[in-house]
Amino acid sequence: MDWVTAGIGLMGGFTGGLLGVGGGVIYLPLMVMLKGMDTHRAVGTSLFVIVFTGAFGAFFHHKAGMVDVKIALLMGIFSIAGVWVGTKISVNADPAILRKIFSVFLVVMAIKLFFTK
């Protein structure tokens, strides 16, 4: 068994269930840093793993009454267009640029979240 991969999955699943994050925020950087995976493959693998994380997380949160189904469905429908455009750009982008964009995005979101009341 590959314990590094299992650990990444465990950490991503835990943060996914706890905070609603996991895919890009946890899986992607850890696959690149710990597994030496190239950015494009890490993005695709992360999206694939999110299917499992998201399905189980959504089920358990819905069971606890913590899902606004109307908002989730609307966001889900429109996310299809967003992921289509994002994927078209991502698969043709320089991996180094993708990592920089991702890093800046994480820093900006962390600062914004930290200072939001």
C-alpha positions in Angstrom: 0.0 0.0 0.0 1.2 3.5 -0.8 0.9 5.2 2.6 1.7 8.7 1.2 -1.3 8.5 -1.2 -3.5 7.0 1.5 -2.5 9.9 3.8 -3.3 12.5 1.2 -6.7 10.9 0.8 -7.3 10.8 4.5 -6.3 14.4 5.0 -8.4 15.6 2.0 -11.4 13.6 3.1 -11.1 14.9 6.7 -10.8 18.6 5.6 -13.5 18.0 3.0 -15.9 16.8 5.7 -14.9 19.4 8.3 -14.5 22.5 6.2 -15.9 21.7 2.7 -12.5 21.8 1.1 -10.2 19.1 -0.1 -9.8 18.9 -3.8 -7.7 21.7 -5.0 -6.8 23.0 -1.6 -5.4 19.8 -0.1 -5.1 17.1 -2.8 -3.5 19.2 -5.5 -0.5 20.7 -3.6 0.2 17.5 -1.7 0.2 15.4 -4.9 2.6 17.8 -6.5 4.9 18.2 -3.4 4.8 14.7 -1.9 4.1 12.5 -4.9 6.1 14.6 -7.5 3.0 14.5 -9.8 2.9 17.1 -12.6 0.3 19.8 -12.2 -1.9 18.8 -15.0 -2.2 15.2 -13.8 -2.7 16.4 -10.2 -5.6 18.6 -11.3 -7.3 15.7 -13.1 -6.7 13.3 -10.3 -7.9 15.7 -7.8 -11.1 16.3 -9.7 -11.7 12.5 -10.0 -11.2 12.0 -6.2 -13.6 14.9 -5.5 -16.4 12.8 -7.0 -16.0 10.4 -4.0 -15.3 13.1 -1.4 -18.1 15.3 -2.6 -20.7 12.5 -2.8 -20.1 11.2 0.7 -19.6 14.6 2.2 -22.8 15.9 0.6 -24.7 12.9 1.8 -23.7 13.2 5.4 -24.1 17.0 5.5 -27.5 16.6 3.8 -28.5 14.0 6.4 -27.6 16.5 9.1 -29.8 19.1 7.5 -26.8 21.3 6.4 -27.4 21.5 2.7 -29.3 24.3 1.0 -30.5 22.1 -2.0 -31.8 25.1 -4.0 -28.5 26.9 -3.9 -26.5 23.7 -4.4 -28.5 22.8 -7.5 -28.2 26.2 -9.0 -24.4 26.4 -8.3 -24.0 22.8 -9.6 -25.7 23.5 -12.9 -23.6 26.6 -13.5 -20.4 25.0 -12.3 -20.6 22.7 -15.4 -20.0 25.7 -17.7 -17.3 27.0 -15.4 -15.5 23.6 -15.2 -15.7 23.2 -19.0 -14.0 26.6 -19.7 -11.5 26.1 -16.9 -10.5 22.7 -18.2 -10.1 24.0 -21.7 -7.7 26.6 -20.4 -5.9 24.3 -17.8 -5.0 21.5 -20.1 -3.2 23.8 -22.5 -1.6 26.1 -19.8 2.0 26.0 -18.6 2.1 24.0 -15.4 4.4 26.6 -13.7 1.9 29.3 -14.5 -1.0 27.1 -13.1 0.9 26.6 -9.9 1.5 30.4 -9.5 -2.2 31.2 -10.2 -3.3 28.6 -7.8 -0.9 29.9 -5.1 -2.0 33.5 -5.5 -5.6 32.3 -5.4 -5.1 30.4 -2.1 -3.3 33.4 -0.5 -6.0 35.9 -1.5 -8.8 33.6 -0.4 -7.1 32.9 3.0 -6.6 36.6 3.7 -10.2 37.4 2.7 -11.6 34.5 4.8 -9.4 35.5 7.8 -10.7 39.1 7.8 -14.3 38.3 7.1 -16.6 38.6 10.2 
